[in-house]
Amino acid sequence: MQRPAGKLHKSPDARVKLLQAGAYQAAKNTDYPPHHHSHWELVYYRSGTIGCVMNGRSHPGHVGLVWLTPPGVTHSERAVTSYSNYYIALELKHAETWPAFMDDDTDRSLGRVCQQIVVEWNRKSPQRARILALLTEQLACLMDRAASEKILSHPALTVTRAERVIEEKCGQPLAIHEVAKEVSASVSSLRSYFRNVRGYSPREYLQRARLEKAVSFLRTSTLKLEAIAELCGYDSASHLTRCVKKAAGQTPGQLRRR
């Protein structure tokens, strides 16, 4: 997405060098125009739905997708919704074993290391170069593992994508049919997938995500209950209080004092 700048960071894995890293976001209908690079580009989608176009062919993009583009290959993005990603410019040797597209695992290992690479790239610390080199090696190892392991089943992938959509949007009014639409599944299929893969329903996961977000605010902020309720998708402060007390056995005030 951007022109490489700054010093090269060579990983202990001699086949990979980090050239640049950053984060990008775009509004709905804001496409990224066709372009190409002299380096490999790895893109990790953090949010949104995208059409990933490479050599004139489109691949459906979604949260948790990794897209690897070789040097000199023309590619672009079609913004179906607003979206955001991490982009990492790499100099690679022997990357032919890595597919152009792959999904992150259920632990979101690739997403976590991509995020840390971007964070560290923008830091100024004495250990920056070494940390970046180690993170780049970790990224290469994770890509090797993802390429060699069996692909997750369609239900498991769908559930993982749905969980990411829920976590991203749990602070706003959100219906399960909207989640199902984002992951290209029917409501009945999504419910069945959750039950078989996770043992609970998408509605239960939404409630859990909202509760975890609310508890985090209670423990780390001085926001009023009304503000936390609004930020976490609850109808009111009293609704938030009931949910917290039912799940934690304590009132929001008691959690805050702890």
Protein Blocks (a to p, Z undefined) as FASTA:
>chain_A
ZZcedjddddfblkbccfbdcdddddehiacdddddfbdcddddfbdcddddeehiacdd
dehiacdddehiacddddfbacdddddddddehkllpcfbdcddfkommmmmmmmmmmmm
mpccfklmmmmmmmmmmmmmmmmmmmmmccddfklmmmmmmmmmmmmmmmpccdfklmmm
mnopafklmmmmmmmmnopafklmmmmmmmmmmmmmmmmcccdfklmmmmnopabfklmm
mmmmmmnopafklmmmZZ
